[in-house]
Amino acid sequence: MTVTTTEPAALQPDASRRPVSGFWASYGRAWIRTPGSALYLLAVFVLAMISISVLAPLFWTSVGLLVILIGLPLGVLTLLIARGFGVADRFLLLLTGLPEIEEPEWNRDRSDSTGFWMTLTRPIRNAHYWLYLVHGMIVSPVISTISFALTTVWLSIGLGGLTYWFWGAFLPRGGSDGADGEWGRFVADYLPWLFGGWSSWAVEVTLYLLAGILFTATMPWVLGGLARGHHAVARGMLGRWNSDDLAAEVRAESAARSAAVHAEDVALRRLERDIHDGPQQRLVRLQMDLAALERRAEAGDADAAAELAREARGHAKAALDELRALSSGVAPPLLQDRGLAAALDALAAGSPLWAQVEIDPAIDRAVSQEVARTVYFVVAELMTNAVKHSGATAATVRASLRRNAAGAPTHLDVWVVDNGRGGAVITTGHGLEGLRERVAGLRGVLVVTSPAGGPTSVGAHIPLAVAS
């Protein structure tokens, strides 16, 4: 049974939920982020002081010990600790409500670059580690000290000025009568046209209140600006570079190529074994029968010759059927002629299991021939495994496309689910490991879920090239 799936229509954005613009709306959103920004600016100063006190001694000690080789592992340890401080800084930045900074590519080596020295020196050969060290040992302590000073000034004057009328009454006064403060009287005497007749206490409360209002009103902009400054520095020194995406692409391509080569080697060895155990033995037997037939014909034994001819014809037919089956498992003509959807449908129809097929017909336009051949092979192997090993009586084959916001297909998702006994695991040297390597050759992943008692679900998720 084939079920055609369709994609739901994209939801239209609700105009009523668009963010309100305007000065007061923007100011209100800035105030919402202010507590988190203040907490970050205070906490990052503590983090910066700890980082410089840890990284500076370790780094210069490692430099001094390079001559006796102990400095090399100590330097690597310093870079790893610097990475930890940088990650902590990026984590604290989440308090500000600013966009998350992406993780850098920490390993730029090729997937086949292994060994003790390659692993040991990897941080030294990666510029991200050195930038994290510079950030934690120099940049962060400097800017954190400045931002901490400004933050404490704005918080103390803003909050302290608004509440001075309460806590100021408990401070000791320095006047001769014990009731008036010195600086309030000085201001009143200096500005008689403004504070004439005011007590020094009233002058102090008024000036503190005005300062508190001013600093509190500007607090979202000042603290937000300081937080954005930290965020900009962290994004440049602790964030991901454009070249990281290229490095990740190269590593993924190298890993996919290695997996594809290994999977192809395993498949060729398996094909060689199948040909040796099947058609080759049939052809050897056919050759022997033809030789015996020749001797019987020369001896004039017509009945024996006819019997040998019938046996030879049977062996030739069996060898032809086996060759057709082997070639069908590699690249069936139906896949070439009518596409992947029809080939999967025919594969399910020819299975001894009762099979339900749910296929998005758009997959034929979205997948390449290479992807189609791999998916067909994977599904054929999974159906064969379900018949031979799981004791299943029914299976479901499902193929669908994942799309991005623009509607372009980005991934092909293929699932084979059977109702067998379960317990399937990926083991080195066995069938599922070979399927995983084949899928990895296309930079995809194979997911196996098979609890004891079933059911078994195996999914292949393969990325597709999206046309720009």
C-alpha positions in Angstrom: 0.0 0.0 0.0 1.5 3.4 -1.0 0.5 6.5 0.7 1.4 9.9 -0.8 2.4 12.5 1.7 2.1 16.2 1.2 3.7 19.1 3.0 1.4 21.4 5.0 1.1 25.0 3.9 3.5 27.4 5.6 1.9 29.4 8.5 1.7 33.1 7.9 3.1 35.3 10.6 0.6 36.9 12.9 0.8 40.6 12.5 -0.7 41.2 15.9 2.4 39.6 17.5 5.0 41.8 15.9 7.1 43.6 18.5 5.9 47.1 19.3 8.3 49.8 18.2 8.9 53.3 19.6 11.1 54.9 22.2 9.2 53.8 25.3 8.8 50.2 24.0 12.6 50.1 23.3 13.3 51.6 26.7 11.1 49.0 28.4 12.9 46.1 26.6 16.2 47.6 27.7 15.1 47.7 31.3 14.1 44.1 31.1 17.7 43.2 30.1 19.3 45.5 32.7 19.3 43.1 35.7 20.9 40.3 33.6 23.5 42.8 32.2 24.3 44.1 35.7 24.7 40.6 37.0 27.0 39.7 34.1 29.2 42.8 34.5 29.7 42.0 38.1 30.3 38.3 37.7 32.6 38.6 34.7 35.0 40.8 36.7 35.3 38.1 39.3 35.9 35.6 36.4 38.5 37.8 34.8 40.4 38.2 38.0 40.5 34.5 38.6 41.5 33.8 34.9 44.5 36.2 35.0 45.7 34.9 38.3 45.6 31.3 37.0 46.6 31.7 33.3 49.5 34.2 33.7 51.5 32.1 36.1 50.8 28.9 34.2 51.7 30.4 30.8 55.0 32.0 31.8 56.0 28.9 33.8 55.4 26.8 30.7 57.5 29.2 28.6 60.3 29.0 31.1 60.2 25.2 31.2 60.2 24.7 27.4 63.9 24.0 27.4 63.3 20.8 29.4 60.2 19.8 27.5 57.9 19.9 30.5 56.7 23.3 29.3 55.0 21.7 26.3 52.3 19.7 28.1 52.1 22.6 30.7 51.5 25.0 27.8 48.8 22.7 26.4 47.1 22.6 29.8 47.2 26.4 30.0 45.5 26.6 26.6 42.8 24.1 27.7 42.2 26.1 30.9 42.0 29.3 28.9 39.3 27.6 26.7 37.4 26.8 29.9 37.5 30.4 31.1 36.4 31.6 27.6 33.5 29.1 27.5 32.4 30.3 31.0 32.5 33.9 29.7 30.3 33.0 26.8 27.9 31.2 29.1 27.6 34.2 31.4 26.9 36.4 28.4 23.6 34.6 28.1 22.4 36.6 31.1 22.4 39.7 29.0 19.8 38.5 26.6 22.1 39.1 23.7 22.5 36.5 20.9 24.4 33.4 21.8 28.0 33.2 20.5 28.6 30.1 18.4 31.2 27.5 19.4 34.4 27.6 17.4 35.8 24.6 15.6 38.3 23.3 18.1 39.6 20.5 15.9 40.8 21.6 12.5 42.8 18.5 11.7 41.8 16.0 9.2 39.8 13.0 10.4 42.7 10.7 9.7 45.2 12.9 11.7 45.6 10.7 14.8 48.5 9.8 17.1 49.9 11.0 20.4 51.8 14.1 19.1 49.0 15.2 16.8 46.5 15.1 19.7 48.9 16.7 22.2 49.8 19.6 19.9 46.4 20.2 18.5 45.6 23.2 20.9 49.0 24.7 20.0 48.2 24.5 16.3 44.7 26.0 16.7 44.5 29.8 16.8 41.3 29.8 18.8 43.1 28.5 21.8 45.6 31.3 21.6 42.9 33.9 21.3 41.1 32.5 24.3 44.4 32.7 26.2 44.9 36.4 25.2 41.3 37.1 26.1 41.5 35.5 29.5 45.0 36.8 30.4 44.9 40.4 29.0 41.7 41.6 27.2 39.0 40.4 29.7 40.8 41.7 32.8 41.2 45.1 31.3 37.7 45.6 29.9 36.1 43.9 32.9 37.9 46.3 35.3 36.6 49.3 33.4 33.1 47.9 33.1 33.1 46.8 36.7 34.0 50.3 37.9 31.3 52.0 35.7 28.7 49.4 36.8 29.4 49.9 40.5 29.2 53.7 40.0 25.9 53.6 38.2 24.4 51.0 40.6 25.6 52.7 43.8 24.6 56.3 42.7 21.4 55.2 41.0 20.1 53.0 43.8 21.8 54.8 46.6 20.6 58.2 45.5 17.0 57.1 45.3 17.1 55.6 48.9 19.4 58.1 50.6 16.5 59.7 52.4 16.2 56.5 54.3 19.7 55.2 55.0 21.4 58.6 55.1 19.6 59.4 58.4 21.6 56.7 60.1 25.0 58.2 59.1 26.9 60.3 61.7 26.7 64.0 61.0 29.7 66.3 61.1 28.1 69.6 62.0 28.7 71.6 65.2 25.1 71.1 66.3 25.2 67.4 65.5 22.3 67.7 63.1 23.8 69.2 59.9 26.3 67.8 57.4 29.2 69.8 56.0 28.8 69.4 52.3 25.1 70.1 52.2 25.7 73.4 54.1 28.5 74.3 51.6 26.3 73.8 48.6 23.5 75.9 50.2 25.9 78.7 51.0 27.4 78.5 47.4 24.0 78.6 45.7 21.8 80.8 47.9 19.6 81.6 45.0 18.7 78.0 44.7 18.9 76.6 48.2 18.5 79.7 50.3 17.0 78.8 53.6 17.3 75.0 53.1 18.9 72.8 55.7 22.0 70.9 54.7 20.0 67.6 55.1 17.3 68.7 52.6 20.0 69.8 50.2 21.7 66.4 50.4 18.5 64.4 50.0 17.5 66.5 47.0 20.9 66.3 45.2 21.2 62.6 45.9 17.6 62.1 44.7 18.3 64.0 41.4 21.5 62.0 40.9 19.7 58.8 41.6 17.0 59.6 39.1 19.5 60.6 36.4 21.7 57.5 36.9 18.8 55.1 37.2 17.2 56.5 34.0 20.4 56.1 32.1 21.2 52.7 33.7 19.7 50.5 30.8 21.7 52.4 28.2 25.0 52.4 30.2 24.9 48.8 31.4 23.4 47.6 28.1 26.2 49.4 26.2 28.9 47.8 28.5 27.3 44.4 28.0 27.2 44.9 24.2 30.9 45.9 24.3 31.8 42.7 26.1 29.6 40.7 23.6 31.3 42.3 20.6 34.8 41.5 22.0 33.7 38.0 22.8 32.1 37.4 19.4 35.4 38.5 17.7 37.8 36.6 20.0 35.7 33.7 21.4 33.2 33.1 18.6 33.1 31.1 15.4 34.9 32.3 12.3 33.8 31.9 8.7 36.9 29.7 8.2 35.6 27.3 10.9 32.7 26.4 8.7 35.1 25.6 5.9 37.3 23.5 8.2 34.2 21.6 9.5 33.2 21.1 5.9 36.6 19.7 5.0 36.6 17.4 8.0 33.1 16.1 7.3 34.0 15.6 3.6 37.1 13.7 4.6 35.2 11.5 7.1 32.5 10.9 4.5 35.0 9.9 1.9 36.8 7.5 4.2 33.5 6.0 5.2 32.4 5.7 1.6 35.7 4.1 0.5 35.5 1.6 3.4 31.8 0.8 2.7 32.6 0.3 -1.0 35.4 -2.0 -0.2 33.2 -4.1 2.1 30.5 -4.2 -0.5 32.9 -5.3 -3.2 34.3 -8.0 -0.9 30.7 -9.2 -0.2 29.8 -9.1 -3.9 33.0 -11.2 -4.6 32.0 -13.7 -2.0 28.4 -13.9 -3.2 29.6 -14.5 -6.8 32.1 -17.1 -5.7 29.6 -19.0 -3.6 26.7 -18.7 -6.1 27.1 -18.1 -9.8 30.7 -19.2 -10.0 29.9 -22.6 -8.5 27.0 -23.0 -10.9 29.2 -22.2 -13.8 31.9 -24.6 -12.7 29.2 -27.3 -12.4 27.9 -26.3 -15.8 31.3 -26.7 -17.3 31.7 -30.1 -15.9 28.2 -31.1 -17.1 29.1 -29.9 -20.6 32.3 -31.9 -20.6 30.4 -35.0 -19.5 27.7 -34.3 -22.1 30.5 -34.1 -24.8 31.8 -37.5 -23.7 28.3 -39.1 -23.7 27.6 -37.7 -27.1 30.8 -39.1 -28.5 30.0 -42.5 -27.0 26.5 -42.4 -28.6 24.6 -42.6 -25.3 21.7 -40.3 -26.2 19.6 -40.8 -23.1 22.5 -39.9 -20.7 23.4 -36.9 -22.9 19.9 -35.6 -22.8 19.8 -36.0 -19.0 23.1 -34.0 -18.7 21.7 -31.4 -21.1 18.7 -30.9 -18.9 20.9 -30.6 -15.8 23.2 -28.1 -17.5 20.2 -26.0 -18.6 19.0 -25.9 -15.0 22.4 -24.8 -13.7 22.6 -22.1 -16.4 19.2 -20.8 -15.4 20.0 -20.8 -11.7 23.3 -19.0 -12.4 21.4 -16.4 -14.5 18.8 -15.9 -11.7 21.5 -15.4 -9.1 23.4 -12.9 -11.3 20.2 -11.0 -11.9 19.5 -11.0 -8.1 23.0 -9.7 -7.4 22.8 -7.0 -10.0 19.4 -6.0 -8.8 20.8 -5.5 -5.3 23.5 -3.1 -6.7 21.4 -1.0 -9.1 18.1 -2.4 -10.3 16.9 -1.3 -13.7 13.6 0.0 -12.2 15.6 2.5 -10.1 17.4 3.8 -13.2 14.2 3.9 -15.3 11.4 5.1 -13.0 13.2 6.5 -9.9 13.6 5.8 -6.2 9.9 6.0 -5.2 8.9 3.3 -7.7 11.9 1.1 -6.9 11.1 1.2 -3.1 7.5 0.4 -3.8 8.5 -2.6 -6.0 11.1 -3.7 -3.3 8.4 -3.7 -0.7 5.9 -5.5 -3.0 8.4 -8.2 -3.6 9.2 -8.8 0.0 7.8 -11.9 1.9 6.6 -9.4 4.6 3.4 -7.5 4.5 4.8 -4.1 3.7 3.2 -0.6 4.0 4.9 2.0 1.9 4.6 5.8 2.6 6.7 7.7 0.1 6.8 11.4 -0.7 6.7 11.4 -4.6 8.8 14.5 -4.6 11.9 12.5 -3.6 12.7 11.6 -7.2 13.2 15.3 -8.1 15.2 16.0 -4.9 17.7 13.2 -4.7 20.7 12.4 -6.9 21.4 9.0 -8.4 24.1 8.4 -5.9 21.7 9.0 -3.0 19.0 6.9 -4.6 21.3 3.9 -5.1 22.5 4.1 -1.5 19.0 4.5 -0.1 17.7 1.6 -2.2 20.6 -0.6 -1.0 20.0 0.3 2.6 16.3 -0.4 2.4 16.9 -3.7 0.6 19.3 -4.8 3.3 17.0 -3.8 6.1 14.1 -5.7 4.5 16.3 -8.7 4.1 17.4 -8.5 7.7 13.8 -8.2 8.9 13.0 -11.5 7.0 16.1 -13.4 8.0 16.8 -12.3 11.6 13.9 -10.5 13.3 11.1 -12.9 12.7 8.9 -10.0 11.6 5.6 -10.5 9.7 5.1 -6.9 8.7 7.2 -3.8 8.0 6.7 -0.1 7.1 8.9 1.8 4.6 8.7 5.5 5.0 10.5 8.1 2.9 10.0 11.9 3.3 11.8 15.2 2.7 12.7 17.8 5.3 12.5 21.3 4.0 13.9 24.7 5.1 11.9 27.9 5.6 12.1 28.6 1.8 10.5 25.2 1.0 13.7 23.7 -0.5 14.4 20.1 0.5 17.4 19.8 2.9 17.3 16.2 4.1 15.9 12.8 3.1 14.5 10.8 5.9 14.0 7.1 5.3 12.6 4.7 7.9 12.2 0.9 8.0 10.1 -0.3 10.9 9.3 -4.0 11.5 7.4 -5.8 14.1 10.0 -8.4 14.9 11.7 -9.5 18.1 14.0 -6.5 18.3 17.5 -6.5 19.8 19.3 -5.2 16.7 22.6 -3.4 17.5 25.3 -1.9 15.4 28.4 -4.2 15.7 31.7 -3.9 14.0 32.0 -6.1 11.0 28.3 -6.8 10.7 25.6 -5.7 8.4 24.3 -2.6 10.2 27.8 -1.3 10.6 28.2 -1.5 6.8 24.9 0.3 6.3 26.0 3.1 8.7 29.3 3.5 6.7 27.4 3.7 3.5 25.1 6.4 4.9 28.1 8.2 6.4 29.6 8.3 2.9 26.8 10.7 2.0 27.4 12.6 5.3 24.3 11.2 6.7 23.5 9.3 9.9 21.9 5.9 10.6 19.8 5.7 13.7 18.8 2.3 15.2 16.1 1.8 17.9 15.5 -1.8 18.6 14.4 -2.7 22.2 14.1 -6.3 23.2 10.7 -7.6 22.0 10.6 -5.0 19.2 9.7 -3.1 17.2 12.9 -2.3 15.3 13.1 1.2 13.7 16.1 2.0 11.5 16.3 5.5 10.1 18.7 7.0 7.5 18.9 10.8 7.5 20.8 12.1 4.5 21.5 15.7 3.7 20.7 16.9 0.2 22.5 19.6 -1.9 20.2 22.6 -1.9 20.4 24.7 -5.1 21.3 28.3 -4.5 
